[in-house]
Amino acid sequence: MSGRNKLFSLQELAAEVGLPARTIRFYIARGLVPGPAQAGRGAAYTGEHLARLRAIRRLQAKGLMLADIARQLGGEKPEAALPEPSAWWRYPLQEDVVVWVRTGLSPWRTRQVRAVLAEMASRLGAIDEEERKDDGND
């Protein structure tokens, strides 16, 4: 058998690459290394597992974190793509009222939003004034 076709037990693989068996199991769970070629009590690993573990060791020696190694080796399970960040303007209208508006609006839309916000702030101020008057009459 060539080196690529040789089968290893977990202990043999661990000794060959110089890692504890539990670390190899961890790498398998993280998706950095594929599961055994033959599962079960007599689990067997191939030369491809050995090559992958050596590649991980080399990349760690260069200072890469496991997440970076997973991306580089293509072994990380895909995560949901994050949306692109967006910028927002924050308009505090009252102590307890804040309105957020996405930036990048067209000039005419910005004028509309500011007019509505000014009206809203005025109405909220008028409501607060009425409540103060009502509280003073009791």
Backbone as a ProteinNet text record, in pm:
[ID]
protein_1_A
[PRIMARY]
MSGRNKLFSLQELAAEVGLPARTIRFYIARGLVPGPAQAGRGAAYTGEHLARLRAIRRLQAKGLMLADIARQLGGEKPEAALPEPSAWWRYPLQEDVVVWVRTGLSPWRTRQVRAVLAEMASRLGAIDEEERKDDGND
[TERTIARY]
82.6	0	86.5	45.1	119.6	82.3	157.4	133.5	-5.3	-61.2	-193.8	-303	-276	-377.3	-367.2	-262.4	-245.1	-354.6	-403.3	-504.6	-439.6	-486.6	-434.5	-548.4	-516.7	-612.5	-600.3	-692.1	-685.2	-555.6	-515.7	-391.8	-269.3	-267.8	-156	-151.2	-267.2	-273.6	-224.3	-268.9	-228	-76.6	-18.8	126.2	201.2	150	216	222.4	113.5	107.4	149.7	157.4	201.3	92.1	-30.3	-143.1	-216.5	-279.2	-361.8	-484.8	-533.3	-651.3	-771.4	-784.6	-899.8	-895	-775.5	-763.9	-811.2	-775.2	-820.4	-972.3	-1029.6	-1176	-1239.6	-1176.1	-1225	-1221.8	-1112.5	-1100.8	-1208.2	-1237.5	-1343	-1478.3	-1504.4	-1631.3	-1646.3	-1535.3	-1537	-1542.9	-1524.2	-1527.5	-1394	-1288.3	-1155.3	-1098.1	-1135.1	-1086.6	-1209.5	-1213.5	-1329.1	-1330.4	-1446.5	-1459.5	-1378.6	-1369.9	-1289.7	-1340.5	-1248.4	-1284	-1369.1	-1340.7	-1420.6	-1463.2	-1592.6	-1643.3	-1664	-1689.2	-1718.7	-1604.2	-1611.5	-1512.2	-1370.7	-1353.3	-1221	-1203	-1240.3	-1231.5	-1093.8	-1094.3	-969	-957.7	-836	-805.7	-702.8	-704.5	-616.3	-502.4	-419.4	-311.5	-364.1	-484.1	-544.4	-573	-615.4	-634.9	-501.9	-399.9	-266.3	-218.6	-235.5	-193.2	-270.6	-399.6	-482.8	-438.7	-410.6	-365.1	-229.2	-141.2	-10.1	-26.7	-119.8	-146.6	-198.4	-285.4	-337.3	-223.5	-135.8	-21	67.9	93.3	176.6	110.9	-18.6	-88.3	-95.1	-110.1	-106.4	31.1	135.9	272.5	293.4	217	224.8	139.9	69.1	-8.9	-155.4	-204.1	-344.6	-432.8	-548.5	-649.3	-727.5	-795.1	-868.3	-974.4	-1042.5	-1144.7	-1080.4	-962.2	-890.9	-843.4	-796.5	-749.5	-866.5	-981.2	-1099.4	-1138.3	-1136.1	-1169.7	-1067.3	-940.5	-834	-840.2	-870.3	-875	-1011.7	-1107.2	-1240.6	-1316.5	-1277.2	-1342.5	-1443.4	-1462.4	-1558.4	-1699.3	-1789.6	-1928.5	-1978.8	-2046.3	-2089.6	-2189.6	-2168.1	-2259.9	-2347.7	-2457.3	-2544.2	-2466.4	-2477	-2406.8	-2462.9	-2373.2	-2415.5	-2457.1	-2560	-2598.1	-2492.3	-2487.4	-2394.5	-2437.4	-2342.9	-2380.4	-2434.7	-2519.4	-2572.4	-2563.6	-2552.5	-2541.2	-2679.9	-2700.4	-2829.7	-2810.2	-2906.1	-2909.8	-3003.1	-2964.6	-3044.9	-3102.5	-3235.9	-3304.9	-3379.4	-3322.7	-3395.5	-3500.7	-3629	-3736.1	-3779.4	-3780.4	-3811.9	-3719.7	-3727.7	-3642.6	-3666.6	-3792.8	-3827.9	-3861.2	-3834.6	-3866.8	-3745.4	-3699.9	-3587.9	-3629.2	-3600.7	-3631.4	-3500.2	-3488.2	-3369.3	-3405.7	-3321.7	-3345	-3216.7	-3231.4	-3114	-3052.2	-2921.2	-2852.6	-2855.3	-2813.5	-2805.5	-2936.5	-3029.8	-3155.9	-3131.5	-3219.6	-3210.6	-3243.3	-3199.4	-3225.5	-3375.1	-3459.7	-3603.2	-3661.5	-3614	-3663.8	-3615.4	-3493	-3438.6	-3522.7	-3562.3	-3647.4	-3782.5	-3839.6	-3967.8	-3954.8	-3851.3	-3831.1	-3811.9	-3732.2	-3709	-3836.7	-3919.5	-4047	-4137.1	-4145.2	-4227.8	-4172.2	-4041.5	-3980.9	-4006.6	-3997.7	-4025.1	-4170.4	-4263.8	-4404.8	-4427.3	-4364.4	-4378.5	-4324.4	-4207.4	-4148.5	-4239.7	-4299.7	-4390.6	-4513.9	-4572.6	-4691.3	-4659.2	-4544.3	-4506.1	-4485.3	-4426.2	-4406.1	-4538.8	-4635	-4766.4	-4838.2	-4826.5	-4889.7	-4829.4	-4696.4	-4629.7	-4676.5	-4694	-4737.8	-4879.5	-4968.4	-5106.1	-5108.7	-5024.3	-5020.5	-4970.8	-4876.5	-4827.2	-4936	-5012.1	-5121.1	-5226.3	-5261.3	-5362	-5314.9	-5184.3	-5131.3	-5134.9	-5123.3	-5124.6	-5263.2	-5369.1	-5506.7	-5565.2	-5503.1	-5559.1	-5540.4
-118.8	0	124.4	226.3	353	427.9	531.4	609.8	670.6	705.8	765.5	661.9	535.7	430.7	359.6	385.4	319.9	364.1	271.6	303.8	313.3	410.3	434.2	423.9	374.7	386.5	529.9	570.4	705.9	725.8	625.3	637.2	646.6	568.5	573.9	709.7	758.6	889.7	998.3	991.1	1089.2	1086.3	967.8	955.5	1005.9	976	1015.7	1167.6	1234.4	1379.8	1456.6	1387.5	1453.2	1534.2	1484.4	1550.8	1450.7	1498.8	1408.3	1364	1244.2	1191.9	1283.4	1341.3	1429.4	1553.5	1602.2	1717.7	1680.4	1561.2	1515	1503.1	1449.7	1440.4	1580	1674.5	1812.4	1869.7	1849.1	1897.7	1834.8	1708.5	1641.4	1706	1730.7	1792.5	1932.7	2006.9	2142.2	2142.1	2027.4	2020.6	2050.2	2059.1	2084.8	1960	1845.7	1716.7	1629.2	1554.6	1466.4	1353.2	1292.9	1179.3	1061.8	955.2	839.4	775.7	715.3	645.7	524.5	460.6	347	381.5	400.3	438.9	316	340.8	232.8	207.7	90.8	55	52	3.5	-2	110.9	233	348	354.9	387.1	393.3	528.1	577.9	706.3	683.3	770.7	752.9	853.8	840.5	936	1076.2	1085.7	1217.7	1285.9	1209.3	1265.4	1315.3	1234.7	1271.4	1399.9	1408.8	1528.9	1651.2	1635.4	1747.2	1794.4	1700.8	1737.1	1806.7	1760.1	1826.9	1968.5	1986.2	2120.1	2212	2159.4	2238.8	2278.3	2185.8	2215.7	2324.9	2315.5	2417.6	2555.6	2561	2689.5	2744.8	2658.2	2703.8	2759.4	2696.6	2743.8	2883.6	2916.7	3051.4	3152.1	3104.1	3194.2	3205.9	3122.6	3129.8	3066.1	3123.6	3069.3	2960.3	2874.3	2763.1	2811.5	2921.6	2972.8	3012.5	3075.2	3114.2	2991.2	2892.9	2768.8	2699.6	2695.7	2631.4	2700.5	2833	2905.7	2876.5	2876.8	2854.9	2714.1	2617.4	2479.6	2441.4	2531.6	2504.5	2403.2	2383.8	2283.5	2338.3	2469.9	2526.1	2511.5	2473.5	2462.4	2602	2618.4	2752.2	2810.2	2935.1	3007.1	3094.7	3135.9	3226.3	3354.1	3401.7	3523.4	3641	3722	3839.4	3949.3	4023.7	4133.8	4243.5	4320.7	4433.4	4536	4596.1	4697.8	4821.8	4894	5017.5	5127	5249.9	5364.6	5425.3	5475.2	5531.7	5666	5758.3	5884.1	5863.5	5915.9	5903.8	6041	6047.8	6172.5	6158.2	6211.3	6208.3	6320.6	6284.6	6383.5	6429.7	6337.8	6365.4	6276.7	6291.2	6210.1	6060.7	6025.3	5884.1	5841.7	5927.4	5896	5923.4	5818.5	5831	5767.6	5834.2	5781.3	5759.7	5642.7	5609.7	5611.8	5677.8	5687.2	5647.1	5561.9	5516.2	5633.6	5639.8	5745.1	5712.7	5807.4	5784.1	5810.2	5879	5911.5	6019.7	6025.7	6133.6	6265.1	6379.4	6508.5	6535.9	6504.6	6531.2	6444.5	6318	6228.5	6276.1	6323.9	6376.9	6495	6584.7	6699.1	6650.2	6548.7	6493.8	6437.3	6359.4	6297.2	6403.6	6504.7	6611.2	6687.3	6711.1	6779.8	6696.4	6566.7	6477.6	6471.3	6464.5	6459	6588	6702.1	6830.2	6835.5	6789.2	6786.7	6692.9	6577.8	6480.2	6536.7	6600.1	6658.6	6767.7	6847.4	6953.4	6895.6	6791	6727.9	6664.3	6596.8	6536.7	6643	6754.3	6865.6	6922.7	6936.1	6988.5	6893.4	6763.8	6664.9	6674.7	6685.8	6698.2	6824	6933.6	7060.3	7047.2	6980.1	6960	6875.1	6770.7	6684.5	6760.6	6850.5	6931	7024.8	7083.2	7172.2	7094.1	6973.5	6890.5	6848.3	6817.9	6777.2	6892.9	7016.6	7133.2	7169.4	7130.7	7164.2	7071	6959.1	6863.3	6905.5
0	0	0	-77.2	-74.7	52.4	83.9	204.8	209	92.2	85.2	113.7	81.9	98.5	232.5	309	438.1	533.7	613.4	713.2	851	930.1	1064.8	1164.9	1282.9	1392.8	1444.8	1529.4	1584	1662	1738.9	1817.2	1725.1	1619	1524.4	1454.3	1414.8	1349.6	1444.3	1569.6	1669.9	1689.8	1698.9	1717.4	1594.5	1477.4	1352.3	1336.1	1375.1	1356.7	1482.2	1594	1718.5	1785.5	1780.3	1845.1	1933.9	2040.4	2119.9	2038.8	2065.7	1996.2	2016.2	2135	2161	2072.9	2038.9	1948.7	1809.1	1764.9	1633.1	1631	1737.1	1746.6	1743	1811.1	1810.6	1669	1597.9	1459.9	1370.3	1393.5	1315.5	1346.4	1475	1514.8	1456.3	1446.2	1389.9	1238.4	1176.3	1030.3	965.4	1044.7	988.9	921.7	973.7	924.1	901.4	791	769.6	871.7	888.9	978.7	927.4	1006.4	967.1	837.4	765.6	641.3	672.6	784.1	832.4	974.2	993.5	1124.8	1212.3	1336.9	1430.4	1525.7	1588.2	1690	1634.1	1515	1452.8	1352.5	1392.2	1301.9	1237	1108.8	1033.9	962	961.1	899.2	789.7	689.1	573.7	573.6	474.3	454.7	427.4	374.2	352.2	485.8	585.1	718.4	774.1	755.7	803.1	735.4	604	529.9	578.6	602.7	648.1	786.2	875.6	1009.7	1005.7	918.7	904.3	850.2	757.2	703.2	813.4	898	1010.1	1102.9	1133.8	1221	1160.9	1028.4	961.4	970.8	946.5	950.7	1092.6	1191.6	1330.6	1365	1313.6	1339.7	1281.3	1177.5	1117.9	1195.3	1299.1	1383.8	1346.7	1256	1217.5	1323.9	1343.4	1434.4	1360.7	1435.5	1373.6	1274.9	1305.7	1213.1	1080.1	1086.2	964.2	887.5	961.8	898.6	829.5	896	837	707.3	707.3	583.4	475.1	512.8	414.7	357	439.8	392.6	337.1	352.1	301.1	382.5	508.1	590	687.3	689.5	783.7	729.5	816.1	775.9	741.3	628.4	589.1	687.1	720.5	807.7	719.8	775.4	701.4	673.1	552.5	514.9	594.7	646.1	721.1	623.9	658	570.2	575.2	470.4	467.3	572.4	642.6	740.8	670.4	740.4	684.3	789.4	741.4	831.2	853.7	973.3	1010.6	1079.8	1061.6	1135.5	1253.9	1367.7	1489.9	1521.8	1531.6	1561.9	1695.2	1805.6	1932.9	1933.3	1932.6	1925.9	2064.1	2157.2	2296.4	2379.4	2508.8	2595.9	2575.9	2547.5	2533.8	2391.1	2293.2	2153.9	2066.1	1996.4	1903.6	1771.4	1661.4	1529.6	1455.6	1394.2	1316.2	1168	1088.7	944.3	873.1	775.1	698.8	622.9	624	548.5	399.7	319.5	175.7	102.7	168.8	102.3	-2.9	-99.2	-198	-127.4	-181.8	-115.5	-93.4	-192.1	-174.1	-64.2	-53.2	51.5	188.4	194.7	319.9	367.5	275.6	312.7	365.6	301.6	347.6	489.1	511.2	642.8	748.9	721.1	819.9	851.1	749.1	772	861.9	835.2	918.1	1060	1074	1207.6	1284.6	1215.5	1281.9	1328.6	1245.3	1282.7	1401.5	1395.8	1503.3	1634.5	1628.9	1749.2	1804.8	1717	1759.6	1827.6	1768.6	1827.2	1962.4	1969.7	2097.2	2203.6	2164.7	2258.7	2304.4	2212.2	2247.9	2343.3	2320	2408.1	2547.3	2553.4	2683.9	2756.4	2683.6	2742.2	2798.1	2722.8	2769.3	2895.7	2898.6	3017.2	3138.7	3121.7	3234.3	3287.1	3191.8	3234.1	3311.3	3258.9	3325.3	3464.7	3477.4	3608.5	3706.3	3658.9	3744.7	3791.9	3724	3760.1	3864.6	3891.4	3986.6	4127.4
[MASK]
++++++++++++++++++++++++++++++++++++++++++++++++++++++++++++++++++++++++++++++++++++++++++++++++++++++++++++++++++++++++++++++++++++++++++

